[in-house]
């Protein structure tokens, strides 16, 4: 557990898909169309949140990470999104909740506290226990998303959401869309990701559209599936690519299995009221 001031401590190095094997948060602003080859969001996702970030060692480049509102005062995101010493991206100190625009709308709250999973490890491929909770300074009125009891079996339809770059490659080519993007995907079998990538805590994710997948800036954002009565439920947190390649659109994607951390999430919220 750490206060926001510890989140703002020293910056070690610039993060990127090629450097860390994670869909990190640095990019130049742009207007393309995010999630590479995704589409504009087709409904309102009140639980969708975004965390603006800055990378000092990249000329103060502006970026973003995604997050999901799971409690009126808490969002869940990727641990590497709130790890400036490990990735070089420093959260600007706010979270925007419930907007389909990256830089406007919704509700904005200050970050009050950051809790990374104690087993989190970055710099490996893939990252380990790549999940964190961010407490807001005040509750919001938007409707949180429920964490599913379990992720669906391989083949289950899912959806990804994010404000990440729509242009692959490295800086300064990355472009962030202003409009929230979505991509329909499915749960993949562990064997559809590189050996050792997917397991009980990491979901292999396959696009249902050719040459499309989450990319830099989508980290921390949600993977959702339809639950009872057709409501969206959270199953995954965007973590990184599902293989050792460096092209996002080639897929697959790797998602921290939020359902596997449900106990830790509840305990953290209950002990940090």
C-alpha positions as CSV (number, residue, x, y, z in Angstrom):
1,X,0.0,0.0,0.0
2,X,1.3,3.5,-0.8
3,X,0.1,7.0,-0.8
4,X,0.0,9.1,-4.0
5,X,3.3,10.7,-3.1
6,X,5.0,7.4,-3.4
7,X,3.4,6.9,-6.9
8,X,5.1,10.1,-7.9
9,X,8.6,9.0,-6.9
10,X,11.6,8.7,-9.2
11,X,11.1,7.6,-12.8
12,X,13.3,4.8,-14.0
13,X,12.8,4.3,-17.7
14,X,10.3,4.8,-20.5
15,X,7.9,1.9,-20.9
16,X,6.5,0.5,-24.1
17,X,5.1,-2.6,-25.7
18,X,8.6,-3.6,-26.9
19,X,10.5,-2.7,-23.7
20,X,8.3,-4.4,-21.1
21,X,5.9,-6.6,-23.0
22,X,3.0,-4.6,-21.6
23,X,0.4,-2.3,-23.1
24,X,1.8,0.7,-21.3
25,X,0.6,4.2,-21.1
26,X,2.8,6.5,-23.1
27,X,1.8,8.2,-26.4
28,X,1.3,11.4,-28.2
29,X,-2.2,12.8,-28.5
30,X,-4.1,12.1,-31.7
31,X,-7.5,11.4,-33.2
32,X,-7.3,8.1,-35.0
33,X,-10.0,5.5,-34.0
34,X,-7.9,3.1,-30.1
35,X,-7.4,-0.4,-29.5
36,X,-5.9,-1.0,-32.9
37,X,-8.7,-1.6,-35.5
38,X,-11.4,-1.3,-32.8
39,X,-14.5,0.8,-33.3
40,X,-16.2,3.7,-31.5
41,X,-18.1,2.6,-28.4
42,X,-21.7,1.7,-29.1
43,X,-23.2,2.2,-25.6
44,X,-22.4,4.0,-22.4
45,X,-20.1,2.1,-20.0
46,X,-20.5,3.9,-16.7
47,X,-17.8,1.8,-15.1
48,X,-15.1,2.8,-17.7
49,X,-12.4,4.9,-16.2
50,X,-9.2,6.5,-17.4
51,X,-6.0,7.6,-15.7
52,X,-4.0,10.3,-17.4
53,X,-0.2,9.9,-17.2
54,X,3.0,11.7,-18.0
55,X,6.4,10.3,-18.9
56,X,9.2,12.7,-17.9
57,X,12.0,10.8,-19.7
58,X,10.0,11.0,-23.0
59,X,9.8,14.8,-23.0
60,X,6.8,14.7,-20.7
61,X,4.8,12.8,-23.2
62,X,1.1,12.5,-22.3
63,X,-0.5,9.1,-22.1
64,X,-3.3,7.2,-20.4
65,X,-4.2,3.9,-18.7
66,X,-7.6,2.4,-18.4
67,X,-9.4,1.3,-15.3
68,X,-12.8,-0.1,-14.1
69,X,-15.0,1.3,-11.4
70,X,-15.8,-1.7,-9.1
71,X,-17.0,0.3,-6.0
72,X,-18.2,3.9,-5.7
73,X,-14.8,4.9,-4.4
74,X,-12.4,2.3,-6.0
75,X,-11.2,1.5,-9.5
76,X,-9.1,-1.5,-10.5
77,X,-6.3,-1.2,-13.0
78,X,-3.0,-2.8,-14.0
79,X,-0.2,-2.5,-11.4
80,X,2.3,-1.4,-14.1
81,X,0.0,1.6,-14.7
82,X,0.8,2.9,-11.2
83,X,4.4,1.9,-11.0
84,X,6.6,4.9,-12.0
85,X,9.8,3.2,-10.8
86,X,9.1,0.2,-13.0
87,X,7.7,1.7,-16.1
88,X,8.5,5.4,-16.1
89,X,4.9,6.5,-16.5
90,X,3.7,8.8,-13.7
91,X,-0.1,9.1,-13.0
92,X,-1.1,12.8,-13.1
93,X,-3.2,12.3,-9.9
94,X,-6.7,12.0,-11.2
95,X,-9.2,9.5,-12.6
96,X,-12.0,10.2,-15.0
97,X,-15.0,7.9,-14.6
98,X,-18.0,7.2,-16.8
99,X,-17.1,9.1,-20.0
100,X,-16.7,7.9,-23.6
101,X,-14.3,10.8,-24.1
102,X,-10.7,10.6,-23.0
103,X,-10.2,14.2,-21.9
104,X,-13.8,15.4,-21.1
105,X,-17.1,14.4,-19.5
106,X,-17.8,11.9,-16.8
107,X,-16.7,12.5,-13.2
108,X,-13.1,13.4,-12.2
109,X,-11.7,12.5,-8.8
110,X,-8.3,12.8,-7.3
111,X,-6.3,9.7,-6.5
112,X,-6.3,9.2,-2.7
113,X,-4.4,5.9,-2.4
114,X,-2.8,3.2,-4.6
115,X,-2.6,-0.4,-3.6
116,X,-0.6,-2.7,-5.9
117,X,-0.8,-6.5,-5.4
118,X,2.0,-7.6,-3.1
119,X,3.1,-10.3,-5.6
120,X,3.3,-7.9,-8.6
121,X,6.5,-8.2,-10.7
122,X,7.3,-6.1,-13.8
123,X,10.1,-6.5,-16.3
124,X,9.4,-10.2,-16.8
125,X,7.4,-11.4,-19.7
126,X,4.6,-11.6,-18.9
127,X,4.2,-9.4,-15.8
128,X,3.2,-11.2,-12.7
129,X,0.1,-10.3,-10.5
130,X,-0.4,-7.2,-12.7
131,X,-3.3,-5.7,-10.8
132,X,-3.8,-2.7,-8.5
133,X,-6.6,-0.8,-6.8
134,X,-6.9,3.0,-6.8
135,X,-9.0,4.7,-4.1
136,X,-10.7,7.9,-5.1
137,X,-10.9,10.9,-2.8
138,X,-14.7,10.9,-2.9
139,X,-17.3,8.4,-4.1
140,X,-18.9,8.8,-7.5
141,X,-22.5,8.4,-8.7
142,X,-21.6,6.2,-11.7
143,X,-22.7,2.5,-11.5
144,X,-19.8,0.1,-10.7
145,X,-19.3,-3.1,-12.7
146,X,-19.7,-6.4,-10.9
147,X,-16.7,-8.8,-11.0
148,X,-17.8,-12.1,-12.5
149,X,-17.8,-15.2,-10.3
150,X,-15.6,-16.8,-13.0
151,X,-14.4,-16.1,-16.5
152,X,-16.3,-18.0,-19.2
153,X,-14.8,-21.0,-20.8
154,X,-12.5,-20.7,-23.9
155,X,-14.6,-19.5,-26.8
156,X,-16.8,-17.2,-24.6
157,X,-17.6,-13.9,-26.3
158,X,-15.9,-10.9,-24.5
159,X,-15.4,-7.2,-25.2
160,X,-12.3,-5.0,-24.7
161,X,-12.6,-1.2,-23.9
162,X,-9.8,1.4,-24.1
163,X,-8.4,4.8,-25.1
164,X,-5.1,3.3,-26.3
165,X,-3.1,4.1,-29.4
166,X,-4.6,3.2,-32.8
167,X,-1.2,3.3,-34.5
168,X,1.4,0.7,-33.8
169,X,5.1,1.2,-33.5
170,X,7.0,3.5,-31.1
171,X,7.1,7.1,-30.1
172,X,6.4,9.6,-31.6
173,X,3.9,7.8,-33.9
174,X,1.4,6.6,-31.2
175,X,-2.0,8.3,-31.4
176,X,-4.7,8.3,-28.8
177,X,-8.4,8.7,-29.9
178,X,-10.7,11.0,-28.1
179,X,-13.6,8.6,-28.3
180,X,-13.7,5.4,-26.3
181,X,-13.0,2.3,-28.4
182,X,-14.3,-1.3,-28.2
183,X,-13.3,-4.6,-29.7
184,X,-15.3,-7.8,-29.6
185,X,-13.1,-10.8,-28.6
186,X,-13.3,-14.2,-27.2
187,X,-11.6,-16.1,-24.4
188,X,-8.7,-18.1,-25.8
189,X,-7.3,-21.4,-24.6
190,X,-4.1,-21.2,-22.7
191,X,-2.4,-22.9,-25.7
192,X,-3.4,-20.0,-28.0
193,X,-0.9,-17.7,-26.1
194,X,2.8,-18.3,-25.9
195,X,3.9,-21.1,-23.5
196,X,4.0,-19.8,-19.9
197,X,1.9,-16.7,-20.6
198,X,-1.7,-17.7,-19.8
199,X,-2.6,-19.6,-16.7
200,X,-5.2,-19.4,-13.8
201,X,-4.4,-15.8,-13.2
202,X,-3.9,-14.6,-16.8
203,X,-6.4,-14.9,-19.6
204,X,-5.5,-15.4,-23.2
205,X,-7.7,-13.2,-25.4
206,X,-8.3,-13.6,-29.1
207,X,-9.8,-10.9,-31.4
208,X,-12.9,-11.9,-33.4
209,X,-11.8,-9.3,-36.0
210,X,-8.6,-9.7,-38.1
211,X,-5.6,-7.6,-37.2
212,X,-7.1,-6.0,-34.1
213,X,-6.1,-6.0,-30.4
214,X,-5.5,-3.7,-27.4
215,X,-2.3,-1.8,-27.5
216,X,-0.2,0.9,-25.7
217,X,-2.4,3.0,-23.5
218,X,-5.1,0.3,-23.1
219,X,-3.3,-1.1,-20.1
220,X,-5.5,-1.5,-17.0
221,X,-8.8,-1.3,-19.0
222,X,-11.6,-3.9,-18.8
223,X,-12.3,-7.1,-20.5
224,X,-16.0,-7.9,-20.0
225,X,-18.4,-10.7,-20.6
226,X,-22.2,-10.9,-20.5
227,X,-23.5,-12.2,-17.2
228,X,-26.9,-13.0,-15.9
229,X,-29.7,-10.9,-17.5
230,X,-27.2,-9.8,-20.1
231,X,-25.3,-7.3,-17.9
232,X,-21.6,-6.7,-18.4
233,X,-19.4,-8.3,-15.8
234,X,-15.6,-7.7,-15.4
235,X,-13.3,-10.7,-16.0
236,X,-10.0,-9.2,-17.1
237,X,-7.6,-6.2,-16.7
238,X,-5.5,-5.4,-19.7
239,X,-1.9,-6.4,-19.0
240,X,0.1,-7.0,-22.2
241,X,0.6,-9.1,-25.3
242,X,0.1,-12.8,-25.2
243,X,3.3,-13.7,-26.9
244,X,6.8,-12.3,-27.5
245,X,6.0,-10.4,-30.6
246,X,5.9,-6.6,-30.8
247,X,2.9,-6.0,-33.0
248,X,-0.3,-5.4,-31.1
249,X,-2.7,-6.2,-33.9
250,X,-1.2,-9.6,-34.5
251,X,-2.5,-10.7,-31.0
252,X,-3.2,-12.5,-28.8
253,X,-3.7,-10.3,-25.7
254,X,-3.1,-11.2,-22.1
255,X,-5.4,-10.1,-19.3
256,X,-5.0,-10.3,-15.6
257,X,-7.9,-12.6,-14.5
258,X,-9.9,-10.3,-12.1
259,X,-12.0,-13.2,-10.9
260,X,-8.9,-14.9,-9.5
261,X,-8.2,-11.8,-7.3
262,X,-11.7,-11.3,-6.0
263,X,-10.7,-12.2,-2.5
264,X,-7.7,-9.8,-2.4
265,X,-9.8,-7.0,-3.9
266,X,-12.5,-7.4,-1.3
267,X,-10.0,-7.6,1.6
268,X,-8.1,-4.5,0.3
269,X,-11.3,-2.4,0.0
270,X,-12.6,-3.5,3.4
271,X,-9.3,-2.7,5.2
272,X,-8.8,0.7,3.5
273,X,-12.1,2.4,4.1
